[in-house]
Amino acid sequence: MPCFADARLFEPTLPLAYAPLLADMASFMAAVKTARASKSSADIAEVRRLHDALMVQARILLPPERILPLADAEAAFFSGGIRASRYRETVLGEPPLVDTAGSQTLSSFEVDVDAAALEAVHRAFTPDAMVREATAARLEEELSQLRLRQAIMAGLDRLFPMRPEADNRAAIDACVAALYPGHPLHSDEVAVIRTSTALFVCIPFSDGVLTTRDDPRIRAFIEELTDYHPSFSAHFPSFGSLTSGRVAAPLLAALAAETGLTESLLQETLPTMVVVLPTDKIDQYIVHDAWGHGWQALLFRFEETYQRVAGYTALPRLDQAVTRSGRTLTLRGVLEAQIARQVRGATLVTADWDAWLEAATAERLYDALSGLNAEVLADVVEYKYLALRPEDAALMPSSSFVKELPTKLDLTLLDMDYYYRCALAGFRRFGNREAAEDALVAALCASGLPEAETAAVVDAFAGHVGAWLDGIHGAEVGFAVVDGVLQTNTFSRVALNYLGLHVQFNDLYAALMAQRGDVRFADLLVFSTAAYLEEDWEHHFWHLDAFLDHFPDLLARYEDAL
């Protein structure tokens, strides 16, 4: 899609032909919100009508660009295939699965890639030595994270031994007491699902209340466990509320002695491994969480972007360099230049402020959108499970109004608002004057700058940031036709890119299913797509459709080598 690329993210216009598509997308998002509130069949039918109309228009206006060199697509398929060979270990490795909660889906998931498939990847694709070495190095780096979590889980198993099919009540009680000292739950109110890399603590609660009994202490405890905060994204793939500061000292000491790992590493890693689920909704979440997200953190680097986003509640540091369009800038540099002009009595020039804002917000936006990409891919994983086991659909209800498709455009576009807010939170707080300007003034003055002029420039900068965000980064599909020119914002451009990706993913999936009669290509599809994306988050985000365009031929070569 020529109009959709990193270099064009901040362009204020699009070709006029996109105006009807943007209008229909805005109507679609409004209809989704209405239908989610009303749940009426008429409103849901309207969502589906608008969705189908968007698909028709997008196939015309958002075709994939056939500009991706074959070698790049081959490298991504090779890297994805190599990593997919370790997929099973992320859930069903050692120590073995223990499930006292009774999940009907977790152990039924079928992995497509085995040792024979791995050999086929090597036979079908012979990337150059640099690609092979980079893939091996990256895999080894990621496998260290997998081994770390397996070692921690093995340590927990030695401290609190659990065995498949055994009576594990005493071990469960001791383990949960160690994780949540003094918790008010009864023994029979807690179950666990232990995979090789994660511990799911299952409790019978709904809407913040235990379903077995009521007690103010329990309500407070459930609220503590389930009250989500954006900082918990640093705990990906668990998103859990067990923060590093809440990991009990006795448990850390015992695990350190058992595993040989440092307490600080355990304190940092355990929160990414513990998940709390409502007992009666285990199967609604477990495939998505364990099979959909676990590999993204253990075989790819999605967790790194989640961790960075968790800290995006303030402006970048004064001396933190950001680069865009070949220019490297710092907040200190662009402010000091205008402070110097203020001292001379010259008019402020905001061009460098805009350049810095573009570079700094783009960097954070791509980090945040990697989380949305993770959700899209996890949805595809979940769809594969249901395509193979449609009888389990009632166990895995979806809030999407297009649940019959691998990707869910309604959920993606609604979630975009959240991820935009995460990316821009620090800038919004500053632009809305919710963050103290005094601290920034003091930091600048510490290097000898005059206080009055510095305060005046920082105040002007705060006002500029707020106005700039409203115009450039509004968290909605914003557009207007002025004098025959379609003016728009970054949200609209990114949303259109996701629409194009949605169409490409679903059309490709349907074509492959019709051709093959099964979905046992899905693991390679999501893993190779993730590999292509990870190679260059900022640029490849815009060209995922071009990679998908290569996928059928790459898959055929791989299958010929089996």
C-alpha positions as CSV (number, residue, x, y, z in Angstrom):
1,M,0.0,0.0,0.0
2,P,2.1,2.9,-1.3
3,C,0.5,5.5,1.0
4,F,1.3,3.5,4.1
5,A,4.9,3.4,5.2
6,D,6.9,4.6,8.2
7,A,8.3,7.5,6.2
8,R,4.7,8.7,5.5
9,L,3.3,8.3,9.1
10,F,3.2,12.0,9.7
11,E,2.0,13.2,6.3
12,P,-1.2,15.2,6.9
13,T,-3.0,14.1,3.8
14,L,-4.1,11.0,1.9
15,P,-5.5,10.7,-1.7
16,L,-9.1,11.8,-1.8
17,A,-10.2,8.2,-2.8
18,Y,-9.7,7.1,0.8
19,A,-12.3,9.5,2.2
20,P,-15.3,7.1,1.8
21,L,-13.3,4.3,3.3
22,L,-12.4,6.4,6.3
23,A,-16.0,7.5,6.7
24,D,-17.1,3.9,6.7
25,M,-14.4,2.9,9.1
26,A,-15.6,5.6,11.5
27,S,-19.1,4.4,11.1
28,F,-18.0,0.8,11.8
29,M,-16.2,1.8,15.0
30,A,-19.2,3.7,16.2
31,A,-21.5,0.8,15.3
32,V,-19.2,-1.6,17.2
33,K,-19.5,0.5,20.4
34,T,-23.2,0.7,20.0
35,A,-23.6,-3.0,19.5
36,R,-21.4,-3.8,22.5
37,A,-23.6,-1.7,24.7
38,S,-27.0,-2.8,23.4
39,K,-26.2,-6.4,22.3
40,S,-29.2,-6.2,20.1
41,S,-29.4,-8.4,17.0
42,A,-30.1,-5.4,14.8
43,D,-27.1,-3.5,15.9
44,I,-24.9,-6.5,15.5
45,A,-26.2,-7.1,12.0
46,E,-25.3,-3.5,11.2
47,V,-21.7,-4.1,12.4
48,R,-21.4,-7.1,10.2
49,R,-22.8,-5.2,7.2
50,L,-20.3,-2.4,7.7
51,H,-17.5,-4.9,8.2
52,D,-18.3,-6.7,4.9
53,A,-18.5,-3.3,3.1
54,L,-15.1,-2.4,4.5
55,M,-13.6,-5.6,3.2
56,V,-14.9,-5.0,-0.3
57,Q,-13.5,-1.5,-0.4
58,A,-10.2,-2.5,1.2
59,R,-9.5,-5.1,-1.5
60,I,-9.6,-2.3,-4.0
61,L,-7.9,0.5,-2.2
62,L,-5.5,-1.4,0.1
63,P,-3.9,-4.1,-2.1
64,P,-0.5,-5.5,-0.9
65,E,2.5,-3.9,-2.4
66,R,4.6,-6.5,-4.2
67,I,7.9,-4.8,-3.3
68,L,9.3,-7.2,-0.8
69,P,12.4,-9.0,-2.0
70,L,12.0,-12.7,-2.0
71,A,15.2,-13.2,0.0
72,D,13.7,-11.1,2.9
73,A,10.5,-13.2,2.8
74,E,12.6,-16.4,2.8
75,A,14.7,-15.3,5.7
76,A,11.5,-14.6,7.7
77,F,10.0,-18.0,6.9
78,F,13.2,-19.7,7.8
79,S,13.5,-17.8,11.1
80,G,9.9,-18.4,12.0
81,G,10.1,-22.1,11.1
82,I,13.2,-22.6,13.3
83,R,11.5,-21.0,16.2
84,A,8.2,-22.8,15.7
85,S,10.1,-26.1,16.2
86,R,10.4,-25.1,19.9
87,Y,6.7,-24.0,20.2
88,R,5.6,-27.1,22.2
89,E,8.2,-26.6,24.8
90,T,6.8,-23.2,25.8
91,V,3.7,-24.9,27.3
92,L,4.2,-28.7,27.4
93,G,7.8,-29.2,28.3
94,E,9.4,-29.9,31.7
95,P,8.2,-29.9,34.4
96,P,5.1,-31.7,33.1
97,L,1.6,-30.2,32.9
98,V,-0.4,-30.3,36.0
99,D,-4.1,-29.2,35.7
100,T,-6.3,-29.4,38.8
101,A,-8.7,-26.8,37.4
102,G,-10.0,-29.1,34.6
103,S,-9.2,-27.2,31.4
104,Q,-10.8,-28.9,28.4
105,T,-8.7,-27.0,25.8
106,L,-5.1,-26.5,26.9
107,S,-3.7,-29.9,26.3
108,S,-5.8,-30.4,23.2
109,F,-3.9,-27.8,21.2
110,E,-2.1,-29.3,18.3
111,V,1.4,-28.0,17.3
112,D,2.1,-28.2,13.6
113,V,5.9,-28.1,13.5
114,D,8.0,-31.1,14.7
115,A,11.6,-32.4,14.2
116,A,10.8,-33.6,10.7
117,A,9.3,-30.2,9.8
118,L,12.4,-28.5,11.1
119,E,14.5,-30.5,8.8
120,A,12.2,-29.5,5.9
121,V,12.7,-25.8,6.7
122,H,16.4,-26.3,6.4
123,R,16.1,-28.2,3.1
124,A,13.6,-25.8,1.6
125,F,15.5,-22.6,2.5
126,T,19.2,-22.0,2.4
127,P,19.7,-18.4,3.5
128,D,23.2,-16.9,3.4
129,A,25.6,-17.4,6.3
130,M,24.7,-14.0,7.8
131,V,21.0,-14.9,8.0
132,R,21.7,-18.3,9.5
133,E,24.1,-17.0,12.1
134,A,21.7,-14.1,13.1
135,T,18.8,-16.6,13.3
136,A,20.8,-19.0,15.5
137,A,22.1,-16.2,17.7
138,R,18.6,-14.7,18.2
139,L,17.1,-18.1,18.9
140,E,19.8,-18.9,21.5
141,E,19.1,-15.6,23.2
142,E,15.4,-16.3,23.3
143,L,15.9,-19.9,24.4
144,S,17.7,-18.5,27.4
145,Q,14.4,-16.9,28.5
146,L,12.6,-20.2,27.9
147,R,15.2,-22.1,30.0
148,L,15.1,-19.5,32.8
149,R,11.4,-19.9,33.2
150,Q,11.6,-23.7,33.0
151,A,14.3,-23.6,35.7
152,I,12.1,-21.5,37.9
153,M,9.1,-23.7,37.4
154,A,11.3,-26.8,38.1
155,G,12.4,-25.0,41.3
156,L,8.8,-24.4,42.3
157,D,8.1,-28.0,41.6
158,R,10.8,-29.2,44.0
159,L,9.6,-26.8,46.6
160,F,5.9,-27.7,46.1
161,P,5.9,-31.1,44.3
162,M,2.9,-31.6,42.0
163,R,2.3,-34.5,39.7
164,P,-0.2,-35.1,36.9
165,E,-3.3,-37.1,38.1
166,A,-2.1,-36.9,41.7
167,D,-3.7,-35.4,44.8
168,N,-1.8,-32.1,44.8
169,R,-3.8,-30.3,47.4
170,A,-1.1,-29.9,50.0
171,A,1.4,-28.6,47.4
172,I,-1.1,-26.2,45.9
173,D,-2.0,-24.8,49.3
174,A,1.7,-24.3,50.2
175,C,2.5,-22.8,46.8
176,V,-0.4,-20.3,46.8
177,A,0.4,-19.4,50.4
178,A,4.0,-18.7,49.4
179,L,2.9,-16.5,46.5
180,Y,0.2,-14.7,48.4
181,P,1.0,-14.8,52.1
182,G,-2.0,-14.5,54.4
183,H,-4.5,-14.8,51.6
184,P,-8.1,-15.4,52.8
185,L,-9.1,-18.2,50.4
186,H,-10.1,-21.7,51.5
187,S,-8.1,-24.7,50.3
188,D,-11.0,-26.0,48.1
189,E,-11.4,-22.5,46.4
190,V,-8.0,-22.7,44.6
191,A,-6.9,-24.8,41.7
192,V,-3.8,-24.5,39.5
193,I,-2.7,-25.1,35.9
194,R,1.1,-25.5,35.8
195,T,2.7,-25.5,32.4
196,S,6.4,-25.7,31.8
197,T,6.7,-21.9,32.0
198,A,3.7,-20.5,33.7
199,L,1.4,-21.0,36.7
200,F,-2.3,-20.2,36.4
201,V,-3.9,-19.7,39.7
202,C,-7.7,-20.4,39.3
203,I,-10.2,-18.9,41.7
204,P,-14.0,-18.9,41.5
205,F,-14.8,-15.2,41.2
206,S,-16.9,-13.0,39.0
207,D,-17.2,-9.2,39.0
208,G,-14.7,-9.0,41.8
209,V,-16.6,-11.2,44.1
210,L,-15.9,-14.8,45.1
211,T,-18.8,-17.0,43.8
212,T,-18.6,-19.5,46.7
213,R,-19.1,-17.0,49.6
214,D,-18.9,-13.3,50.4
215,D,-16.4,-11.7,52.7
216,P,-15.0,-8.1,52.7
217,R,-11.5,-9.4,53.0
218,I,-12.0,-11.6,50.0
219,R,-13.4,-8.8,47.9
220,A,-10.3,-6.7,48.7
221,F,-8.0,-9.6,47.8
222,I,-9.8,-10.3,44.5
223,E,-9.6,-6.6,43.7
224,E,-5.9,-6.6,44.4
225,L,-5.4,-9.6,42.1
226,T,-7.5,-8.4,39.2
227,D,-7.2,-4.6,39.3
228,Y,-5.3,-4.0,36.1
229,H,-2.7,-1.2,35.8
230,P,-0.9,-0.3,32.6
231,S,2.4,-0.9,34.3
232,F,1.5,-4.6,34.5
233,S,2.2,-4.8,30.7
234,A,5.8,-5.2,31.9
235,H,4.8,-8.6,33.1
236,F,3.9,-9.9,29.6
237,P,2.9,-12.5,28.9
238,S,1.1,-12.8,32.2
239,F,-0.1,-9.2,32.6
240,G,-0.5,-10.2,36.3
241,S,-0.7,-8.1,39.4
242,L,2.1,-10.0,41.2
243,T,4.6,-7.1,41.0
244,S,8.3,-7.6,41.8
245,G,7.7,-5.7,45.1
246,R,5.0,-8.2,46.1
247,V,7.0,-11.4,45.7
248,A,7.5,-12.6,49.3
249,A,11.0,-12.7,50.6
250,P,10.8,-16.2,52.0
251,L,9.7,-17.5,48.6
252,L,12.6,-15.6,46.9
253,A,15.1,-17.0,49.3
254,A,13.8,-20.6,48.9
255,L,13.7,-20.4,45.1
256,A,17.2,-18.9,44.9
257,A,18.6,-21.7,47.1
258,E,16.8,-24.3,44.9
259,T,17.7,-22.9,41.5
260,G,21.0,-21.1,42.0
261,L,19.4,-18.0,40.5
262,T,19.8,-14.6,42.1
263,E,16.9,-13.2,44.1
264,S,16.8,-10.1,41.9
265,L,16.4,-12.2,38.7
266,L,13.7,-14.2,40.4
267,Q,11.9,-11.1,41.6
268,E,12.0,-9.7,38.1
269,T,10.9,-12.9,36.3
270,L,8.2,-14.4,38.5
271,P,5.6,-11.7,37.8
272,T,5.8,-12.7,34.1
273,M,4.9,-16.3,35.0
274,V,1.9,-16.1,37.4
275,V,-1.6,-15.5,36.0
276,V,-4.9,-15.4,37.9
277,L,-8.0,-16.7,36.1
278,P,-11.6,-17.1,37.1
279,T,-12.3,-20.8,37.5
280,D,-15.4,-20.9,35.3
281,K,-13.7,-19.0,32.5
282,I,-10.4,-20.9,32.2
283,D,-11.0,-22.1,28.7
284,Q,-12.1,-18.7,27.5
285,Y,-8.6,-17.5,28.2
286,I,-6.1,-20.3,28.5
287,V,-5.4,-21.1,24.8
288,H,-5.1,-17.4,24.0
289,D,-2.8,-16.8,27.0
290,A,-0.6,-20.0,27.0
291,W,-0.5,-20.9,23.3
292,G,-1.2,-17.5,21.9
293,H,1.1,-15.2,23.9
294,G,3.7,-17.4,25.6
295,W,5.8,-18.0,22.5
296,Q,5.8,-14.3,21.8
297,A,7.8,-13.7,25.0
298,L,9.8,-16.9,25.0
299,L,10.8,-17.3,21.3
300,F,10.5,-13.7,20.2
301,R,11.1,-10.3,21.7
302,F,7.6,-8.9,22.2
303,E,8.1,-8.7,26.0
304,E,10.8,-6.1,25.5
305,T,8.4,-3.7,23.8
306,Y,5.8,-4.4,26.5
307,Q,8.3,-3.6,29.2
308,R,9.3,-0.3,27.6
309,V,5.6,0.8,27.1
310,A,5.0,0.2,30.9
311,G,7.4,3.1,31.5
312,Y,5.9,5.5,29.0
313,T,4.1,7.6,31.6
314,A,6.6,10.5,31.4
315,L,8.5,12.4,28.7
316,P,11.7,10.8,27.4
317,R,14.8,11.7,29.4
318,L,16.4,15.0,28.6
319,D,19.5,13.4,27.0
320,Q,17.7,10.4,25.5
321,A,18.5,10.4,21.8
322,V,15.7,9.8,19.2
323,T,16.3,9.4,15.5
324,R,14.1,9.9,12.5
325,S,14.7,10.8,8.9
326,G,18.4,10.7,9.5
327,R,18.3,13.3,12.3
328,T,19.2,12.5,15.9
329,L,17.7,14.8,18.5
330,T,17.4,15.1,22.3
331,L,14.8,17.0,24.3
332,R,17.6,18.9,26.0
333,G,19.0,20.0,22.6
334,V,15.7,21.2,21.1
335,L,14.8,23.1,24.3
336,E,18.2,24.7,24.9
337,A,18.2,26.0,21.3
338,Q,15.0,27.9,22.0
339,I,16.1,29.0,25.5
340,A,19.0,30.7,23.8
341,R,16.7,32.5,21.4
342,Q,14.5,33.5,24.4
343,V,17.5,35.0,26.1
344,R,18.3,37.0,22.9
345,G,14.7,38.2,22.6
346,A,14.2,36.3,19.4
347,T,11.0,34.6,18.3
348,L,10.7,30.9,19.2
349,V,11.1,28.5,16.3
350,T,9.2,25.3,16.8
351,A,10.3,23.2,13.8
352,D,12.8,21.2,15.9
353,W,10.2,20.7,18.5
354,D,8.0,19.1,15.9
355,A,10.9,17.0,14.6
356,W,11.7,15.8,18.1
357,L,8.0,15.1,18.8
358,E,7.7,13.0,15.6
359,A,10.8,11.0,16.4
360,A,9.9,10.4,20.1
361,T,6.2,9.7,19.6
362,A,6.9,7.4,16.6
363,E,9.4,5.3,18.6
364,R,6.8,4.9,21.4
365,L,3.9,4.3,19.1
366,Y,5.7,1.4,17.3
367,D,6.5,-0.2,20.7
368,A,2.9,0.1,21.8
369,L,1.6,-1.3,18.5
370,S,3.8,-4.3,18.8
371,G,1.4,-5.2,21.7
372,L,-1.6,-4.9,19.3
373,N,0.2,-7.0,16.7
374,A,0.7,-9.6,19.5
375,E,-3.0,-9.7,20.1
376,V,-3.8,-10.1,16.4
377,L,-1.4,-13.0,16.1
378,A,-2.8,-14.6,19.3
379,D,-6.3,-14.3,17.8
380,V,-5.0,-16.3,14.8
381,V,-3.7,-19.0,17.1
382,E,-7.0,-19.2,18.9
383,Y,-8.8,-19.4,15.6
384,K,-6.7,-22.4,14.5
385,Y,-7.7,-24.3,17.6
386,L,-11.4,-23.7,17.0
387,A,-11.0,-24.6,13.3
388,L,-9.7,-28.0,14.4
389,R,-12.1,-28.4,17.3
390,P,-15.3,-26.5,16.5
391,E,-17.1,-28.4,19.1
392,D,-15.2,-26.4,21.7
393,A,-16.6,-23.0,20.5
394,A,-18.9,-22.7,23.5
395,L,-15.9,-23.0,25.8
396,M,-14.1,-20.1,24.1
397,P,-16.6,-17.3,23.6
398,S,-15.3,-14.2,21.9
399,S,-16.6,-10.6,22.3
400,S,-15.9,-10.0,18.5
401,F,-18.7,-9.6,16.1
402,V,-16.7,-11.3,13.4
403,K,-15.6,-14.3,15.5
404,E,-15.7,-16.6,12.4
405,L,-12.6,-14.9,11.0
406,P,-8.9,-15.5,12.1
407,T,-8.4,-11.8,12.8
408,K,-10.9,-9.6,14.6
409,L,-11.1,-6.1,13.1
410,D,-13.6,-4.8,15.6
411,L,-11.4,-5.7,18.5
412,T,-8.2,-4.5,16.8
413,L,-9.6,-1.0,16.1
414,L,-11.1,-0.7,19.6
415,D,-7.8,-1.8,21.1
416,M,-5.9,0.8,19.0
417,D,-7.3,3.5,21.3
418,Y,-5.8,1.9,24.3
419,Y,-2.4,1.3,22.7
420,Y,-2.3,4.9,21.4
421,R,-3.0,6.1,24.9
422,C,-0.2,3.9,26.4
423,A,2.2,5.2,23.8
424,L,1.4,8.9,24.2
425,A,0.6,8.9,28.0
426,G,3.8,10.8,29.0
427,F,3.3,13.4,26.2
428,R,-0.4,13.8,27.0
429,R,0.2,14.4,30.7
430,F,2.8,17.0,29.9
431,G,0.7,18.7,27.2
432,N,-2.3,18.7,29.5
433,R,-0.1,20.2,32.2
434,E,-0.8,17.2,34.5
435,A,3.0,16.6,34.9
436,A,5.1,19.1,36.8
437,E,6.9,21.5,34.5
438,D,9.0,22.6,37.5
439,A,11.0,19.4,37.4
440,L,11.9,19.8,33.8
441,V,12.9,23.5,34.4
442,A,15.0,22.5,37.4
443,A,16.8,19.8,35.4
444,L,17.6,22.3,32.6
445,C,18.7,25.0,35.0
446,A,21.1,22.6,36.7
447,S,23.4,23.1,33.7
448,G,23.5,26.8,34.2
449,L,20.6,28.0,32.1
450,P,18.7,31.2,33.3
451,E,15.5,30.2,35.2
452,A,13.1,32.8,33.9
453,E,13.8,32.2,30.2
454,T,13.9,28.4,30.8
455,A,10.5,28.4,32.5
456,A,9.0,30.5,29.7
457,V,10.2,28.1,27.0
458,V,9.1,25.0,28.9
459,D,5.7,26.6,29.4
460,A,5.5,27.3,25.7
461,F,6.7,23.8,24.9
462,A,3.9,22.3,27.0
463,G,1.3,24.2,25.2
464,H,2.8,23.3,21.9
465,V,2.9,19.6,22.8
466,G,-0.8,19.6,23.7
467,A,-1.9,21.3,20.4
468,W,0.5,19.1,18.3
469,L,-0.9,15.9,19.8
470,D,-4.5,16.9,19.2
471,G,-3.7,17.6,15.5
472,I,-1.4,14.7,14.7
473,H,-2.2,11.9,17.1
474,G,-5.9,12.1,17.9
475,A,-7.0,8.7,19.2
476,E,-9.9,8.3,16.6
477,V,-10.4,8.1,12.9
478,G,-10.0,11.8,12.2
479,F,-10.3,13.3,8.7
480,A,-11.8,16.2,6.8
481,V,-12.0,17.1,3.1
482,V,-10.8,20.8,2.7
483,D,-10.7,22.4,-0.7
484,G,-10.6,18.9,-2.3
485,V,-7.8,17.7,-0.1
486,L,-8.2,14.8,2.4
487,Q,-6.7,15.8,5.7
488,T,-6.2,13.1,8.3
489,N,-4.1,12.0,11.4
490,T,-1.8,9.2,12.2
491,F,-4.5,7.1,13.9
492,S,-6.4,7.0,10.6
493,R,-3.3,5.9,8.7
494,V,-2.5,3.2,11.2
495,A,-6.1,2.0,11.3
496,L,-6.2,1.7,7.5
497,N,-3.0,-0.3,7.6
498,Y,-4.7,-2.7,10.1
499,L,-7.7,-2.9,7.8
500,G,-5.5,-3.9,4.9
501,L,-3.7,-6.5,7.1
502,H,-7.1,-7.8,8.2
503,V,-8.2,-8.4,4.7
504,Q,-4.9,-9.9,3.6
505,F,-4.8,-12.3,6.6
506,N,-8.3,-13.5,6.2
507,D,-8.3,-13.8,2.5
508,L,-5.0,-15.7,2.6
509,Y,-6.3,-18.0,5.4
510,A,-9.5,-18.8,3.5
511,A,-7.6,-19.5,0.3
512,L,-5.2,-21.9,2.0
513,M,-8.0,-23.7,3.9
514,A,-10.0,-24.1,0.7
515,Q,-6.9,-25.4,-1.1
516,R,-5.7,-27.7,1.6
517,G,-8.8,-28.6,3.6
518,D,-7.1,-28.0,7.0
519,V,-5.3,-25.3,9.0
520,R,-2.1,-27.0,9.8
521,F,-0.1,-24.2,8.2
522,A,-1.2,-21.7,10.9
523,D,1.8,-22.1,13.2
524,L,4.2,-21.3,10.4
525,L,2.0,-18.4,9.3
526,V,2.0,-16.7,12.7
527,F,5.7,-17.5,13.5
528,S,7.0,-16.3,10.2
529,T,4.9,-13.2,10.3
530,A,6.3,-12.4,13.7
531,A,9.8,-13.1,12.5
532,Y,9.3,-10.6,9.6
533,L,7.8,-8.0,12.0
534,E,10.5,-8.4,14.6
535,E,13.3,-7.8,12.1
536,D,12.4,-4.2,11.8
537,W,9.4,-3.1,13.9
538,E,9.0,0.4,12.5
539,H,9.3,-0.4,8.8
540,H,7.9,-4.0,8.5
541,F,4.8,-3.1,10.4
542,W,3.6,-1.3,7.2
543,H,4.6,-4.2,4.9
544,L,3.2,-7.3,6.7
545,D,0.7,-7.7,3.8
546,A,3.6,-7.8,1.4
547,F,5.2,-10.7,3.4
548,L,1.8,-12.5,3.5
549,D,1.6,-12.2,-0.3
550,H,4.8,-14.4,-0.5
551,F,3.6,-16.9,2.1
552,P,1.7,-19.4,-0.1
553,D,4.8,-20.0,-2.4
554,L,7.1,-20.3,0.7
555,L,4.7,-22.8,2.3
556,A,4.6,-24.8,-0.9
557,R,8.4,-25.0,-1.0
558,Y,8.5,-26.1,2.6
559,E,5.8,-28.8,2.1
560,D,7.7,-30.1,-1.0
561,A,10.7,-30.6,1.3
562,L,8.8,-32.6,3.9
